[in-house]
Amino acid sequence: MILGIVGLVCCCFLLGVPAIVLGVLARQEVAASGGRQDGGGMALAGIVLGAVGLLGTVVSMAINGLDLVLTL
């Protein structure tokens, strides 16, 4: 979840992908624990924040690339 928050604030591609991957791994671990572990919600929050940060980065790069093309 921390990587997702930092990736969202910094709009950083490099933190969005690990946030998604680690969130998925954490949700699998929670599901496999049979109720002994909790934190599935925090893992889901990390996935969502990582995806939003990643999407924000892609949109920002697309807008900047379009701006570059239009100024030529």
TAVEN-V517098 format. One record per residue. N is the residue number from 1. RES is the residue in one letter. SS is DSSP state (A for helix, B for strand, O for the rest). OMEGA is omega in degrees with one decimal (none if undefined). BURIAL is b if it has 9 or more other C-alpha atoms within 8 Angstrom, else e. Layout:
N;RES;SS;OMEGA;BURIAL  N;RES;SS;OMEGA;BURIAL
//
This chain:
1;M;O;-179.8;b  2;I;A;178.3;e  3;L;A;178.2;b  4;G;A;179.4;b  5;I;A;-179.3;b  6;V;A;178.2;b  7;G;A;178.6;b  8;L;A;-179.3;b  9;V;A;-177.2;e  10;C;A;-176.7;e  11;C;O;-171.9;b  12;C;O;178.7;b  13;F;A;-174.9;b  14;L;A;178.9;e  15;L;A;179.6;b  16;G;A;-178.2;b  17;V;A;177.4;b  18;P;A;177.7;b  19;A;A;179.2;b  20;I;A;-177.7;b  21;V;A;-178.9;b  22;L;A;176.0;b  23;G;A;178.0;b  24;V;A;178.8;b  25;L;A;179.3;e  26;A;A;178.7;b  27;R;A;177.0;b  28;Q;A;179.4;e  29;E;A;178.2;e  30;V;A;179.8;b  31;A;A;-178.4;b  32;A;A;-176.5;e  33;S;O;178.0;e  34;G;O;178.1;e  35;G;O;179.0;e  36;R;O;179.1;e  37;Q;O;171.4;e  38;D;O;-178.1;e  39;G;O;178.3;e  40;G;A;178.2;b  41;G;A;177.8;e  42;M;A;177.5;e  43;A;A;177.7;b  44;L;A;176.9;b  45;A;A;176.6;b  46;G;A;178.1;b  47;I;A;-177.7;b  48;V;A;-179.8;b  49;L;A;176.7;b  50;G;A;179.4;b  51;A;A;179.0;b  52;V;A;177.7;b  53;G;A;178.2;b  54;L;A;177.8;b  55;L;A;177.1;e  56;G;A;178.4;b  57;T;A;-179.6;b  58;V;A;179.0;e  59;V;A;179.2;e  60;S;A;178.8;e  61;M;A;179.2;e  62;A;A;179.3;e  63;I;A;178.7;e  64;N;A;177.4;e  65;G;A;177.3;e  66;L;A;177.8;e  67;D;A;178.8;e  68;L;A;-179.7;e  69;V;A;-176.9;e  70;L;A;179.7;e  71;T;A;179.5;e  72;L;O;none;e
//
